[in-house]
Amino acid sequence: MNWLCVRCHREFPYKPEKIGIDDFGIYVFCPYCNRRNELINIGKDGRTVLLQTSA
Ligand SMILES: [Zn+2]
């Protein structure tokens, strides 16, 4: 599973330790351009399933 950066459109690998949460939501930073990529949790029944938004 890879993320696709919304700014530079480069793929980078999924790494759980790189994912952060703050008052604005869930995010992961692109390792190439440092763009903040927003994520949403679409999991149900207590499971966590992260999906990248197009924001
Ligand atoms: Zn990027």
mmCIF file of the protein (N, C-alpha, C, O) and its ligand, coordinates in Angstrom:
data_MODEL
# 
_entry.id   MODEL 
# 
loop_
_entity.id 
_entity.type 
_entity.pdbx_number_of_molecules 
1 polymer     1 
2 non-polymer 1 
# 
_entity_poly.entity_id                      1 
_entity_poly.type                           'polypeptide(L)' 
_entity_poly.nstd_linkage                   no 
_entity_poly.nstd_monomer                   no 
_entity_poly.pdbx_seq_one_letter_code       MNWLCVRCHREFPYKPEKIGIDDFGIYVFCPYCNRRNELINIGKDGRTVLLQTSA 
_entity_poly.pdbx_seq_one_letter_code_can   MNWLCVRCHREFPYKPEKIGIDDFGIYVFCPYCNRRNELINIGKDGRTVLLQTSA 
_entity_poly.pdbx_strand_id                 A 
# 
loop_
_entity_poly_seq.entity_id 
_entity_poly_seq.num 
_entity_poly_seq.mon_id 
_entity_poly_seq.hetero 
1 1  MET n 
1 2  ASN n 
1 3  TRP n 
1 4  LEU n 
1 5  CYS n 
1 6  VAL n 
1 7  ARG n 
1 8  CYS n 
1 9  HIS n 
1 10 ARG n 
1 11 GLU n 
1 12 PHE n 
1 13 PRO n 
1 14 TYR n 
1 15 LYS n 
1 16 PRO n 
1 17 GLU n 
1 18 LYS n 
1 19 ILE n 
1 20 GLY n 
1 21 ILE n 
1 22 ASP n 
1 23 ASP n 
1 24 PHE n 
1 25 GLY n 
1 26 ILE n 
1 27 TYR n 
1 28 VAL n 
1 29 PHE n 
1 30 CYS n 
1 31 PRO n 
1 32 TYR n 
1 33 CYS n 
1 34 ASN n 
1 35 ARG n 
1 36 ARG n 
1 37 ASN n 
1 38 GLU n 
1 39 LEU n 
1 40 ILE n 
1 41 ASN n 
1 42 ILE n 
1 43 GLY n 
1 44 LYS n 
1 45 ASP n 
1 46 GLY n 
1 47 ARG n 
1 48 THR n 
1 49 VAL n 
1 50 LEU n 
1 51 LEU n 
1 52 GLN n 
1 53 THR n 
1 54 SER n 
1 55 ALA n 
# 
loop_
_struct_asym.id 
_struct_asym.entity_id 
A 1 
B 2 
# 
loop_
_chem_comp.id 
_chem_comp.type 
_chem_comp.mon_nstd_flag 
ALA 'L-peptide linking' y 
ARG 'L-peptide linking' y 
ASN 'L-peptide linking' y 
ASP 'L-peptide linking' y 
CYS 'L-peptide linking' y 
GLN 'L-peptide linking' y 
GLU 'L-peptide linking' y 
GLY 'peptide linking'   y 
HIS 'L-peptide linking' y 
ILE 'L-peptide linking' y 
LEU 'L-peptide linking' y 
LYS 'L-peptide linking' y 
MET 'L-peptide linking' y 
PHE 'L-peptide linking' y 
PRO 'L-peptide linking' y 
SER 'L-peptide linking' y 
THR 'L-peptide linking' y 
TRP 'L-peptide linking' y 
TYR 'L-peptide linking' y 
VAL 'L-peptide linking' y 
ZN  non-polymer         . 
# 
_pdbx_entity_nonpoly.entity_id   2 
_pdbx_entity_nonpoly.name        ? 
_pdbx_entity_nonpoly.comp_id     ZN 
# 
_pdbx_nonpoly_scheme.asym_id         B 
_pdbx_nonpoly_scheme.entity_id       2 
_pdbx_nonpoly_scheme.mon_id          ZN 
_pdbx_nonpoly_scheme.ndb_seq_num     1 
_pdbx_nonpoly_scheme.pdb_seq_num     101 
_pdbx_nonpoly_scheme.auth_seq_num    101 
_pdbx_nonpoly_scheme.pdb_mon_id      ZN 
_pdbx_nonpoly_scheme.auth_mon_id     ZN 
_pdbx_nonpoly_scheme.pdb_strand_id   A 
_pdbx_nonpoly_scheme.pdb_ins_code    . 
# 
loop_
_atom_site.group_PDB 
_atom_site.id 
_atom_site.type_symbol 
_atom_site.label_atom_id 
_atom_site.label_alt_id 
_atom_site.label_comp_id 
_atom_site.label_asym_id 
_atom_site.label_entity_id 
_atom_site.label_seq_id 
_atom_site.pdbx_PDB_ins_code 
_atom_site.Cartn_x 
_atom_site.Cartn_y 
_atom_site.Cartn_z 
_atom_site.occupancy 
_atom_site.B_iso_or_equiv 
_atom_site.pdbx_formal_charge 
_atom_site.auth_seq_id 
_atom_site.auth_comp_id 
_atom_site.auth_asym_id 
_atom_site.auth_atom_id 
_atom_site.pdbx_PDB_model_num 
ATOM   1   N  N  . MET A 1 1  ? 0.854   -1.197 0.000  1.00 0.00 ? 1   MET A N  1 
ATOM   2   C  CA . MET A 1 1  ? 0.000   0.000  0.000  1.00 0.00 ? 1   MET A CA 1 
ATOM   3   C  C  . MET A 1 1  ? 0.884   1.238  0.000  1.00 0.00 ? 1   MET A C  1 
ATOM   4   O  O  . MET A 1 1  ? 1.820   1.359  0.791  1.00 0.00 ? 1   MET A O  1 
ATOM   5   N  N  . ASN A 1 2  ? 0.564   2.148  -0.903 1.00 0.00 ? 2   ASN A N  1 
ATOM   6   C  CA . ASN A 1 2  ? 1.311   3.400  -0.974 1.00 0.00 ? 2   ASN A CA 1 
ATOM   7   C  C  . ASN A 1 2  ? 0.369   4.588  -0.884 1.00 0.00 ? 2   ASN A C  1 
ATOM   8   O  O  . ASN A 1 2  ? -0.801  4.509  -1.257 1.00 0.00 ? 2   ASN A O  1 
ATOM   9   N  N  . TRP A 1 3  ? 0.906   5.684  -0.383 1.00 0.00 ? 3   TRP A N  1 
ATOM   10  C  CA . TRP A 1 3  ? 0.219   6.965  -0.488 1.00 0.00 ? 3   TRP A CA 1 
ATOM   11  C  C  . TRP A 1 3  ? 0.655   7.641  -1.783 1.00 0.00 ? 3   TRP A C  1 
ATOM   12  O  O  . TRP A 1 3  ? 1.743   7.395  -2.304 1.00 0.00 ? 3   TRP A O  1 
ATOM   13  N  N  . LEU A 1 4  ? -0.220  8.492  -2.279 1.00 0.00 ? 4   LEU A N  1 
ATOM   14  C  CA . LEU A 1 4  ? 0.134   9.288  -3.447 1.00 0.00 ? 4   LEU A CA 1 
ATOM   15  C  C  . LEU A 1 4  ? 0.017   10.749 -3.049 1.00 0.00 ? 4   LEU A C  1 
ATOM   16  O  O  . LEU A 1 4  ? -1.067  11.227 -2.715 1.00 0.00 ? 4   LEU A O  1 
ATOM   17  N  N  . CYS A 1 5  ? 1.125   11.443 -3.085 1.00 0.00 ? 5   CYS A N  1 
ATOM   18  C  CA . CYS A 1 5  ? 1.142   12.828 -2.624 1.00 0.00 ? 5   CYS A CA 1 
ATOM   19  C  C  . CYS A 1 5  ? 0.237   13.698 -3.494 1.00 0.00 ? 5   CYS A C  1 
ATOM   20  O  O  . CYS A 1 5  ? 0.281   13.622 -4.722 1.00 0.00 ? 5   CYS A O  1 
ATOM   21  N  N  . VAL A 1 6  ? -0.582  14.527 -2.844 1.00 0.00 ? 6   VAL A N  1 
ATOM   22  C  CA . VAL A 1 6  ? -1.526  15.364 -3.587 1.00 0.00 ? 6   VAL A CA 1 
ATOM   23  C  C  . VAL A 1 6  ? -0.818  16.539 -4.268 1.00 0.00 ? 6   VAL A C  1 
ATOM   24  O  O  . VAL A 1 6  ? -1.377  17.152 -5.177 1.00 0.00 ? 6   VAL A O  1 
ATOM   25  N  N  . ARG A 1 7  ? 0.405   16.855 -3.835 1.00 0.00 ? 7   ARG A N  1 
ATOM   26  C  CA . ARG A 1 7  ? 1.101   17.976 -4.452 1.00 0.00 ? 7   ARG A CA 1 
ATOM   27  C  C  . ARG A 1 7  ? 2.061   17.528 -5.551 1.00 0.00 ? 7   ARG A C  1 
ATOM   28  O  O  . ARG A 1 7  ? 1.971   17.995 -6.686 1.00 0.00 ? 7   ARG A O  1 
ATOM   29  N  N  . CYS A 1 8  ? 2.990   16.611 -5.210 1.00 0.00 ? 8   CYS A N  1 
ATOM   30  C  CA . CYS A 1 8  ? 4.033   16.254 -6.175 1.00 0.00 ? 8   CYS A CA 1 
ATOM   31  C  C  . CYS A 1 8  ? 3.711   14.965 -6.927 1.00 0.00 ? 8   CYS A C  1 
ATOM   32  O  O  . CYS A 1 8  ? 4.429   14.596 -7.857 1.00 0.00 ? 8   CYS A O  1 
ATOM   33  N  N  . HIS A 1 9  ? 2.630   14.273 -6.530 1.00 0.00 ? 9   HIS A N  1 
ATOM   34  C  CA . HIS A 1 9  ? 2.152   13.079 -7.224 1.00 0.00 ? 9   HIS A CA 1 
ATOM   35  C  C  . HIS A 1 9  ? 3.184   11.953 -7.251 1.00 0.00 ? 9   HIS A C  1 
ATOM   36  O  O  . HIS A 1 9  ? 3.205   11.142 -8.177 1.00 0.00 ? 9   HIS A O  1 
ATOM   37  N  N  . ARG A 1 10 ? 4.038   11.912 -6.231 1.00 0.00 ? 10  ARG A N  1 
ATOM   38  C  CA . ARG A 1 10 ? 4.959   10.790 -6.101 1.00 0.00 ? 10  ARG A CA 1 
ATOM   39  C  C  . ARG A 1 10 ? 4.392   9.831  -5.060 1.00 0.00 ? 10  ARG A C  1 
ATOM   40  O  O  . ARG A 1 10 ? 3.783   10.250 -4.076 1.00 0.00 ? 10  ARG A O  1 
ATOM   41  N  N  . GLU A 1 11 ? 4.602   8.555  -5.291 1.00 0.00 ? 11  GLU A N  1 
ATOM   42  C  CA . GLU A 1 11 ? 4.146   7.564  -4.325 1.00 0.00 ? 11  GLU A CA 1 
ATOM   43  C  C  . GLU A 1 11 ? 5.197   7.378  -3.244 1.00 0.00 ? 11  GLU A C  1 
ATOM   44  O  O  . GLU A 1 11 ? 6.401   7.422  -3.498 1.00 0.00 ? 11  GLU A O  1 
ATOM   45  N  N  . PHE A 1 12 ? 4.706   7.169  -2.039 1.00 0.00 ? 12  PHE A N  1 
ATOM   46  C  CA . PHE A 1 12 ? 5.629   6.832  -0.948 1.00 0.00 ? 12  PHE A CA 1 
ATOM   47  C  C  . PHE A 1 12 ? 4.980   5.767  -0.079 1.00 0.00 ? 12  PHE A C  1 
ATOM   48  O  O  . PHE A 1 12 ? 3.754   5.706  0.010  1.00 0.00 ? 12  PHE A O  1 
ATOM   49  N  N  . PRO A 1 13 ? 5.786   4.925  0.565  1.00 0.00 ? 13  PRO A N  1 
ATOM   50  C  CA . PRO A 1 13 ? 5.252   3.735  1.228  1.00 0.00 ? 13  PRO A CA 1 
ATOM   51  C  C  . PRO A 1 13 ? 4.459   4.062  2.493  1.00 0.00 ? 13  PRO A C  1 
ATOM   52  O  O  . PRO A 1 13 ? 4.730   5.035  3.197  1.00 0.00 ? 13  PRO A O  1 
ATOM   53  N  N  . TYR A 1 14 ? 3.495   3.228  2.741  1.00 0.00 ? 14  TYR A N  1 
ATOM   54  C  CA . TYR A 1 14 ? 2.688   3.299  3.955  1.00 0.00 ? 14  TYR A CA 1 
ATOM   55  C  C  . TYR A 1 14 ? 3.542   2.921  5.155  1.00 0.00 ? 14  TYR A C  1 
ATOM   56  O  O  . TYR A 1 14 ? 4.089   1.821  5.217  1.00 0.00 ? 14  TYR A O  1 
ATOM   57  N  N  . LYS A 1 15 ? 3.652   3.839  6.105  1.00 0.00 ? 15  LYS A N  1 
ATOM   58  C  CA . LYS A 1 15 ? 4.385   3.548  7.340  1.00 0.00 ? 15  LYS A CA 1 
ATOM   59  C  C  . LYS A 1 15 ? 3.553   4.064  8.510  1.00 0.00 ? 15  LYS A C  1 
ATOM   60  O  O  . LYS A 1 15 ? 3.400   5.274  8.679  1.00 0.00 ? 15  LYS A O  1 
ATOM   61  N  N  . PRO A 1 16 ? 3.016   3.151  9.315  1.00 0.00 ? 16  PRO A N  1 
ATOM   62  C  CA . PRO A 1 16 ? 2.131   3.574  10.402 1.00 0.00 ? 16  PRO A CA 1 
ATOM   63  C  C  . PRO A 1 16 ? 2.764   4.593  11.332 1.00 0.00 ? 16  PRO A C  1 
ATOM   64  O  O  . PRO A 1 16 ? 2.063   5.462  11.851 1.00 0.00 ? 16  PRO A O  1 
ATOM   65  N  N  . GLU A 1 17 ? 4.066   4.511  11.558 1.00 0.00 ? 17  GLU A N  1 
ATOM   66  C  CA . GLU A 1 17 ? 4.705   5.436  12.494 1.00 0.00 ? 17  GLU A CA 1 
ATOM   67  C  C  . GLU A 1 17 ? 4.807   6.852  11.940 1.00 0.00 ? 17  GLU A C  1 
ATOM   68  O  O  . GLU A 1 17 ? 5.117   7.789  12.675 1.00 0.00 ? 17  GLU A O  1 
ATOM   69  N  N  . LYS A 1 18 ? 4.549   7.006  10.656 1.00 0.00 ? 18  LYS A N  1 
ATOM   70  C  CA . LYS A 1 18 ? 4.611   8.340  10.048 1.00 0.00 ? 18  LYS A CA 1 
ATOM   71  C  C  . LYS A 1 18 ? 3.269   9.070  10.101 1.00 0.00 ? 18  LYS A C  1 
ATOM   72  O  O  . LYS A 1 18 ? 3.187   10.254 9.772  1.00 0.00 ? 18  LYS A O  1 
ATOM   73  N  N  . ILE A 1 19 ? 2.239   8.371  10.509 1.00 0.00 ? 19  ILE A N  1 
ATOM   74  C  CA . ILE A 1 19 ? 0.905   8.956  10.521 1.00 0.00 ? 19  ILE A CA 1 
ATOM   75  C  C  . ILE A 1 19 ? 0.691   9.712  11.827 1.00 0.00 ? 19  ILE A C  1 
ATOM   76  O  O  . ILE A 1 19 ? 1.009   9.212  12.905 1.00 0.00 ? 19  ILE A O  1 
ATOM   77  N  N  . GLY A 1 20 ? 0.154   10.912 11.717 1.00 0.00 ? 20  GLY A N  1 
ATOM   78  C  CA . GLY A 1 20 ? -0.092  11.727 12.890 1.00 0.00 ? 20  GLY A CA 1 
ATOM   79  C  C  . GLY A 1 20 ? -1.550  12.142 12.980 1.00 0.00 ? 20  GLY A C  1 
ATOM   80  O  O  . GLY A 1 20 ? -2.291  12.102 11.998 1.00 0.00 ? 20  GLY A O  1 
ATOM   81  N  N  . ILE A 1 21 ? -1.945  12.544 14.196 1.00 0.00 ? 21  ILE A N  1 
ATOM   82  C  CA . ILE A 1 21 ? -3.309  13.020 14.418 1.00 0.00 ? 21  ILE A CA 1 
ATOM   83  C  C  . ILE A 1 21 ? -3.231  14.308 15.218 1.00 0.00 ? 21  ILE A C  1 
ATOM   84  O  O  . ILE A 1 21 ? -2.514  14.380 16.217 1.00 0.00 ? 21  ILE A O  1 
ATOM   85  N  N  . ASP A 1 22 ? -3.967  15.327 14.785 1.00 0.00 ? 22  ASP A N  1 
ATOM   86  C  CA . ASP A 1 22 ? -4.075  16.544 15.565 1.00 0.00 ? 22  ASP A CA 1 
ATOM   87  C  C  . ASP A 1 22 ? -5.512  17.056 15.487 1.00 0.00 ? 22  ASP A C  1 
ATOM   88  O  O  . ASP A 1 22 ? -6.406  16.342 15.032 1.00 0.00 ? 22  ASP A O  1 
ATOM   89  N  N  . ASP A 1 23 ? -5.733  18.292 15.931 1.00 0.00 ? 23  ASP A N  1 
ATOM   90  C  CA . ASP A 1 23 ? -7.087  18.834 15.979 1.00 0.00 ? 23  ASP A CA 1 
ATOM   91  C  C  . ASP A 1 23 ? -7.744  18.891 14.606 1.00 0.00 ? 23  ASP A C  1 
ATOM   92  O  O  . ASP A 1 23 ? -8.971  18.925 14.505 1.00 0.00 ? 23  ASP A O  1 
ATOM   93  N  N  . PHE A 1 24 ? -6.946  18.900 13.563 1.00 0.00 ? 24  PHE A N  1 
ATOM   94  C  CA . PHE A 1 24 ? -7.493  19.024 12.213 1.00 0.00 ? 24  PHE A CA 1 
ATOM   95  C  C  . PHE A 1 24 ? -7.756  17.675 11.570 1.00 0.00 ? 24  PHE A C  1 
ATOM   96  O  O  . PHE A 1 24 ? -8.380  17.610 10.512 1.00 0.00 ? 24  PHE A O  1 
ATOM   97  N  N  . GLY A 1 25 ? -7.293  16.605 12.185 1.00 0.00 ? 25  GLY A N  1 
ATOM   98  C  CA . GLY A 1 25 ? -7.563  15.282 11.633 1.00 0.00 ? 25  GLY A CA 1 
ATOM   99  C  C  . GLY A 1 25 ? -6.323  14.420 11.556 1.00 0.00 ? 25  GLY A C  1 
ATOM   100 O  O  . GLY A 1 25 ? -5.344  14.633 12.271 1.00 0.00 ? 25  GLY A O  1 
ATOM   101 N  N  . ILE A 1 26 ? -6.387  13.445 10.674 1.00 0.00 ? 26  ILE A N  1 
ATOM   102 C  CA . ILE A 1 26 ? -5.308  12.475 10.501 1.00 0.00 ? 26  ILE A CA 1 
ATOM   103 C  C  . ILE A 1 26 ? -4.503  12.888 9.275  1.00 0.00 ? 26  ILE A C  1 
ATOM   104 O  O  . ILE A 1 26 ? -5.066  13.368 8.291  1.00 0.00 ? 26  ILE A O  1 
ATOM   105 N  N  . TYR A 1 27 ? -3.202  12.705 9.331  1.00 0.00 ? 27  TYR A N  1 
ATOM   106 C  CA . TYR A 1 27 ? -2.379  13.184 8.225  1.00 0.00 ? 27  TYR A CA 1 
ATOM   107 C  C  . TYR A 1 27 ? -1.105  12.370 8.120  1.00 0.00 ? 27  TYR A C  1 
ATOM   108 O  O  . TYR A 1 27 ? -0.701  11.685 9.060  1.00 0.00 ? 27  TYR A O  1 
ATOM   109 N  N  . VAL A 1 28 ? -0.484  12.459 6.961  1.00 0.00 ? 28  VAL A N  1 
ATOM   110 C  CA . VAL A 1 28 ? 0.854   11.919 6.759  1.00 0.00 ? 28  VAL A CA 1 
ATOM   111 C  C  . VAL A 1 28 ? 1.597   12.916 5.875  1.00 0.00 ? 28  VAL A C  1 
ATOM   112 O  O  . VAL A 1 28 ? 1.026   13.471 4.935  1.00 0.00 ? 28  VAL A O  1 
ATOM   113 N  N  . PHE A 1 29 ? 2.872   13.137 6.183  1.00 0.00 ? 29  PHE A N  1 
ATOM   114 C  CA . PHE A 1 29 ? 3.655   14.090 5.407  1.00 0.00 ? 29  PHE A CA 1 
ATOM   115 C  C  . PHE A 1 29 ? 4.388   13.380 4.273  1.00 0.00 ? 29  PHE A C  1 
ATOM   116 O  O  . PHE A 1 29 ? 4.946   12.301 4.467  1.00 0.00 ? 29  PHE A O  1 
ATOM   117 N  N  . CYS A 1 30 ? 4.383   13.988 3.094  1.00 0.00 ? 30  CYS A N  1 
ATOM   118 C  CA . CYS A 1 30 ? 5.130   13.464 1.964  1.00 0.00 ? 30  CYS A CA 1 
ATOM   119 C  C  . CYS A 1 30 ? 6.623   13.576 2.243  1.00 0.00 ? 30  CYS A C  1 
ATOM   120 O  O  . CYS A 1 30 ? 7.089   14.650 2.623  1.00 0.00 ? 30  CYS A O  1 
ATOM   121 N  N  . PRO A 1 31 ? 7.398   12.490 2.067  1.00 0.00 ? 31  PRO A N  1 
ATOM   122 C  CA . PRO A 1 31 ? 8.835   12.543 2.330  1.00 0.00 ? 31  PRO A CA 1 
ATOM   123 C  C  . PRO A 1 31 ? 9.601   13.337 1.278  1.00 0.00 ? 31  PRO A C  1 
ATOM   124 O  O  . PRO A 1 31 ? 10.765  13.673 1.496  1.00 0.00 ? 31  PRO A O  1 
ATOM   125 N  N  . TYR A 1 32 ? 8.981   13.641 0.153  1.00 0.00 ? 32  TYR A N  1 
ATOM   126 C  CA . TYR A 1 32 ? 9.678   14.341 -0.931 1.00 0.00 ? 32  TYR A CA 1 
ATOM   127 C  C  . TYR A 1 32 ? 9.493   15.851 -0.846 1.00 0.00 ? 32  TYR A C  1 
ATOM   128 O  O  . TYR A 1 32 ? 10.457  16.606 -0.972 1.00 0.00 ? 32  TYR A O  1 
ATOM   129 N  N  . CYS A 1 33 ? 8.250   16.294 -0.633 1.00 0.00 ? 33  CYS A N  1 
ATOM   130 C  CA . CYS A 1 33 ? 7.982   17.737 -0.638 1.00 0.00 ? 33  CYS A CA 1 
ATOM   131 C  C  . CYS A 1 33 ? 7.415   18.229 0.690  1.00 0.00 ? 33  CYS A C  1 
ATOM   132 O  O  . CYS A 1 33 ? 7.158   19.422 0.853  1.00 0.00 ? 33  CYS A O  1 
ATOM   133 N  N  . ASN A 1 34 ? 7.217   17.309 1.645  1.00 0.00 ? 34  ASN A N  1 
ATOM   134 C  CA . ASN A 1 34 ? 6.693   17.655 2.960  1.00 0.00 ? 34  ASN A CA 1 
ATOM   135 C  C  . ASN A 1 34 ? 5.278   18.195 2.949  1.00 0.00 ? 34  ASN A C  1 
ATOM   136 O  O  . ASN A 1 34 ? 4.849   18.823 3.917  1.00 0.00 ? 34  ASN A O  1 
ATOM   137 N  N  . ARG A 1 35 ? 4.553   17.965 1.880  1.00 0.00 ? 35  ARG A N  1 
ATOM   138 C  CA . ARG A 1 35 ? 3.140   18.344 1.838  1.00 0.00 ? 35  ARG A CA 1 
ATOM   139 C  C  . ARG A 1 35 ? 2.367   17.499 2.833  1.00 0.00 ? 35  ARG A C  1 
ATOM   140 O  O  . ARG A 1 35 ? 2.567   16.288 2.929  1.00 0.00 ? 35  ARG A O  1 
ATOM   141 N  N  . ARG A 1 36 ? 1.476   18.156 3.574  1.00 0.00 ? 36  ARG A N  1 
ATOM   142 C  CA . ARG A 1 36 ? 0.587   17.438 4.470  1.00 0.00 ? 36  ARG A CA 1 
ATOM   143 C  C  . ARG A 1 36 ? -0.535  16.801 3.654  1.00 0.00 ? 36  ARG A C  1 
ATOM   144 O  O  . ARG A 1 36 ? -1.288  17.502 2.977  1.00 0.00 ? 36  ARG A O  1 
ATOM   145 N  N  . ASN A 1 37 ? -0.648  15.474 3.715  1.00 0.00 ? 37  ASN A N  1 
ATOM   146 C  CA . ASN A 1 37 ? -1.691  14.750 3.010  1.00 0.00 ? 37  ASN A CA 1 
ATOM   147 C  C  . ASN A 1 37 ? -2.739  14.302 4.016  1.00 0.00 ? 37  ASN A C  1 
ATOM   148 O  O  . ASN A 1 37 ? -2.445  13.541 4.938  1.00 0.00 ? 37  ASN A O  1 
ATOM   149 N  N  . GLU A 1 38 ? -3.969  14.783 3.828  1.00 0.00 ? 38  GLU A N  1 
ATOM   150 C  CA . GLU A 1 38 ? -5.035  14.480 4.771  1.00 0.00 ? 38  GLU A CA 1 
ATOM   151 C  C  . GLU A 1 38 ? -5.537  13.050 4.588  1.00 0.00 ? 38  GLU A C  1 
ATOM   152 O  O  . GLU A 1 38 ? -5.639  12.549 3.468  1.00 0.00 ? 38  GLU A O  1 
ATOM   153 N  N  . LEU A 1 39 ? -5.845  12.413 5.702  1.00 0.00 ? 39  LEU A N  1 
ATOM   154 C  CA . LEU A 1 39 ? -6.405  11.066 5.684  1.00 0.00 ? 39  LEU A CA 1 
ATOM   155 C  C  . LEU A 1 39 ? -7.720  11.073 6.447  1.00 0.00 ? 39  LEU A C  1 
ATOM   156 O  O  . LEU A 1 39 ? -7.932  11.900 7.333  1.00 0.00 ? 39  LEU A O  1 
ATOM   157 N  N  . ILE A 1 40 ? -8.601  10.140 6.093  1.00 0.00 ? 40  ILE A N  1 
ATOM   158 C  CA . ILE A 1 40 ? -9.822  9.963  6.864  1.00 0.00 ? 40  ILE A CA 1 
ATOM   159 C  C  . ILE A 1 40 ? -9.931  8.514  7.291  1.00 0.00 ? 40  ILE A C  1 
ATOM   160 O  O  . ILE A 1 40 ? -9.391  7.616  6.644  1.00 0.00 ? 40  ILE A O  1 
ATOM   161 N  N  . ASN A 1 41 ? -10.632 8.300  8.383  1.00 0.00 ? 41  ASN A N  1 
ATOM   162 C  CA . ASN A 1 41 ? -10.839 6.949  8.896  1.00 0.00 ? 41  ASN A CA 1 
ATOM   163 C  C  . ASN A 1 41 ? -12.191 6.443  8.417  1.00 0.00 ? 41  ASN A C  1 
ATOM   164 O  O  . ASN A 1 41 ? -13.232 6.969  8.811  1.00 0.00 ? 41  ASN A O  1 
ATOM   165 N  N  . ILE A 1 42 ? -12.174 5.428  7.572  1.00 0.00 ? 42  ILE A N  1 
ATOM   166 C  CA . ILE A 1 42 ? -13.425 4.864  7.062  1.00 0.00 ? 42  ILE A CA 1 
ATOM   167 C  C  . ILE A 1 42 ? -13.733 3.526  7.714  1.00 0.00 ? 42  ILE A C  1 
ATOM   168 O  O  . ILE A 1 42 ? -14.626 2.807  7.266  1.00 0.00 ? 42  ILE A O  1 
ATOM   169 N  N  . GLY A 1 43 ? -13.002 3.189  8.766  1.00 0.00 ? 43  GLY A N  1 
ATOM   170 C  CA . GLY A 1 43 ? -13.206 1.911  9.437  1.00 0.00 ? 43  GLY A CA 1 
ATOM   171 C  C  . GLY A 1 43 ? -14.511 1.887  10.225 1.00 0.00 ? 43  GLY A C  1 
ATOM   172 O  O  . GLY A 1 43 ? -15.014 2.922  10.663 1.00 0.00 ? 43  GLY A O  1 
ATOM   173 N  N  . LYS A 1 44 ? -15.038 0.696  10.390 1.00 0.00 ? 44  LYS A N  1 
ATOM   174 C  CA . LYS A 1 44 ? -16.245 0.516  11.178 1.00 0.00 ? 44  LYS A CA 1 
ATOM   175 C  C  . LYS A 1 44 ? -15.986 -0.523 12.254 1.00 0.00 ? 44  LYS A C  1 
ATOM   176 O  O  . LYS A 1 44 ? -15.040 -1.306 12.176 1.00 0.00 ? 44  LYS A O  1 
ATOM   177 N  N  . ASP A 1 45 ? -16.870 -0.511 13.282 1.00 0.00 ? 45  ASP A N  1 
ATOM   178 C  CA . ASP A 1 45 ? -16.813 -1.505 14.347 1.00 0.00 ? 45  ASP A CA 1 
ATOM   179 C  C  . ASP A 1 45 ? -15.463 -1.481 15.056 1.00 0.00 ? 45  ASP A C  1 
ATOM   180 O  O  . ASP A 1 45 ? -14.927 -2.527 15.419 1.00 0.00 ? 45  ASP A O  1 
ATOM   181 N  N  . GLY A 1 46 ? -14.922 -0.290 15.248 1.00 0.00 ? 46  GLY A N  1 
ATOM   182 C  CA . GLY A 1 46 ? -13.689 -0.152 16.001 1.00 0.00 ? 46  GLY A CA 1 
ATOM   183 C  C  . GLY A 1 46 ? -12.421 -0.397 15.211 1.00 0.00 ? 46  GLY A C  1 
ATOM   184 O  O  . GLY A 1 46 ? -11.319 -0.223 15.731 1.00 0.00 ? 46  GLY A O  1 
ATOM   185 N  N  . ARG A 1 47 ? -12.568 -0.803 13.950 1.00 0.00 ? 47  ARG A N  1 
ATOM   186 C  CA . ARG A 1 47 ? -11.378 -0.996 13.140 1.00 0.00 ? 47  ARG A CA 1 
ATOM   187 C  C  . ARG A 1 47 ? -10.935 0.341  12.567 1.00 0.00 ? 47  ARG A C  1 
ATOM   188 O  O  . ARG A 1 47 ? -11.754 1.237  12.362 1.00 0.00 ? 47  ARG A O  1 
ATOM   189 N  N  . THR A 1 48 ? -9.652  0.474  12.313 1.00 0.00 ? 48  THR A N  1 
ATOM   190 C  CA . THR A 1 48 ? -9.122  1.686  11.713 1.00 0.00 ? 48  THR A CA 1 
ATOM   191 C  C  . THR A 1 48 ? -8.740  1.382  10.270 1.00 0.00 ? 48  THR A C  1 
ATOM   192 O  O  . THR A 1 48 ? -7.873  0.551  10.002 1.00 0.00 ? 48  THR A O  1 
ATOM   193 N  N  . VAL A 1 49 ? -9.400  2.067  9.353  1.00 0.00 ? 49  VAL A N  1 
ATOM   194 C  CA . VAL A 1 49 ? -9.080  1.952  7.947  1.00 0.00 ? 49  VAL A CA 1 
ATOM   195 C  C  . VAL A 1 49 ? -8.864  3.368  7.427  1.00 0.00 ? 49  VAL A C  1 
ATOM   196 O  O  . VAL A 1 49 ? -9.796  4.172  7.386  1.00 0.00 ? 49  VAL A O  1 
ATOM   197 N  N  . LEU A 1 50 ? -7.645  3.663  7.036  1.00 0.00 ? 50  LEU A N  1 
ATOM   198 C  CA . LEU A 1 50 ? -7.319  5.016  6.601  1.00 0.00 ? 50  LEU A CA 1 
ATOM   199 C  C  . LEU A 1 50 ? -7.426  5.124  5.098  1.00 0.00 ? 50  LEU A C  1 
ATOM   200 O  O  . LEU A 1 50 ? -7.006  4.236  4.355  1.00 0.00 ? 50  LEU A O  1 
ATOM   201 N  N  . LEU A 1 51 ? -8.001  6.237  4.666  1.00 0.00 ? 51  LEU A N  1 
ATOM   202 C  CA . LEU A 1 51 ? -8.147  6.505  3.241  1.00 0.00 ? 51  LEU A CA 1 
ATOM   203 C  C  . LEU A 1 51 ? -7.642  7.914  2.987  1.00 0.00 ? 51  LEU A C  1 
ATOM   204 O  O  . LEU A 1 51 ? -7.915  8.832  3.760  1.00 0.00 ? 51  LEU A O  1 
ATOM   205 N  N  . GLN A 1 52 ? -6.913  8.075  1.911  1.00 0.00 ? 52  GLN A N  1 
ATOM   206 C  CA . GLN A 1 52 ? -6.392  9.393  1.589  1.00 0.00 ? 52  GLN A CA 1 
ATOM   207 C  C  . GLN A 1 52 ? -7.477  10.225 0.934  1.00 0.00 ? 52  GLN A C  1 
ATOM   208 O  O  . GLN A 1 52 ? -8.196  9.736  0.063  1.00 0.00 ? 52  GLN A O  1 
ATOM   209 N  N  . THR A 1 53 ? -7.600  11.465 1.341  1.00 0.00 ? 53  THR A N  1 
ATOM   210 C  CA . THR A 1 53 ? -8.544  12.362 0.710  1.00 0.00 ? 53  THR A CA 1 
ATOM   211 C  C  . THR A 1 53 ? -7.853  13.104 -0.415 1.00 0.00 ? 53  THR A C  1 
ATOM   212 O  O  . THR A 1 53 ? -6.629  13.053 -0.532 1.00 0.00 ? 53  THR A O  1 
ATOM   213 N  N  . SER A 1 54 ? -8.615  13.785 -1.234 1.00 0.00 ? 54  SER A N  1 
ATOM   214 C  CA . SER A 1 54 ? -8.039  14.524 -2.344 1.00 0.00 ? 54  SER A CA 1 
ATOM   215 C  C  . SER A 1 54 ? -7.748  15.970 -1.964 1.00 0.00 ? 54  SER A C  1 
ATOM   216 O  O  . SER A 1 54 ? -7.422  16.782 -2.829 1.00 0.00 ? 54  SER A O  1 
ATOM   217 N  N  . ALA A 1 55 ? -7.861  16.299 -0.689 1.00 0.00 ? 55  ALA A N  1 
ATOM   218 C  CA . ALA A 1 55 ? -7.676  17.685 -0.244 1.00 0.00 ? 55  ALA A CA 1 
ATOM   219 C  C  . ALA A 1 55 ? -6.233  18.130 -0.462 1.00 0.00 ? 55  ALA A C  1 
ATOM   220 O  O  . ALA A 1 55 ? -5.884  19.268 -0.148 1.00 0.00 ? 55  ALA A O  1 
HETATM 221 ZN ZN . ZN  B 2 .  ? 4.887   15.356 -2.187 1.00 0.00 2 101 ZN  A ZN 1 
# 
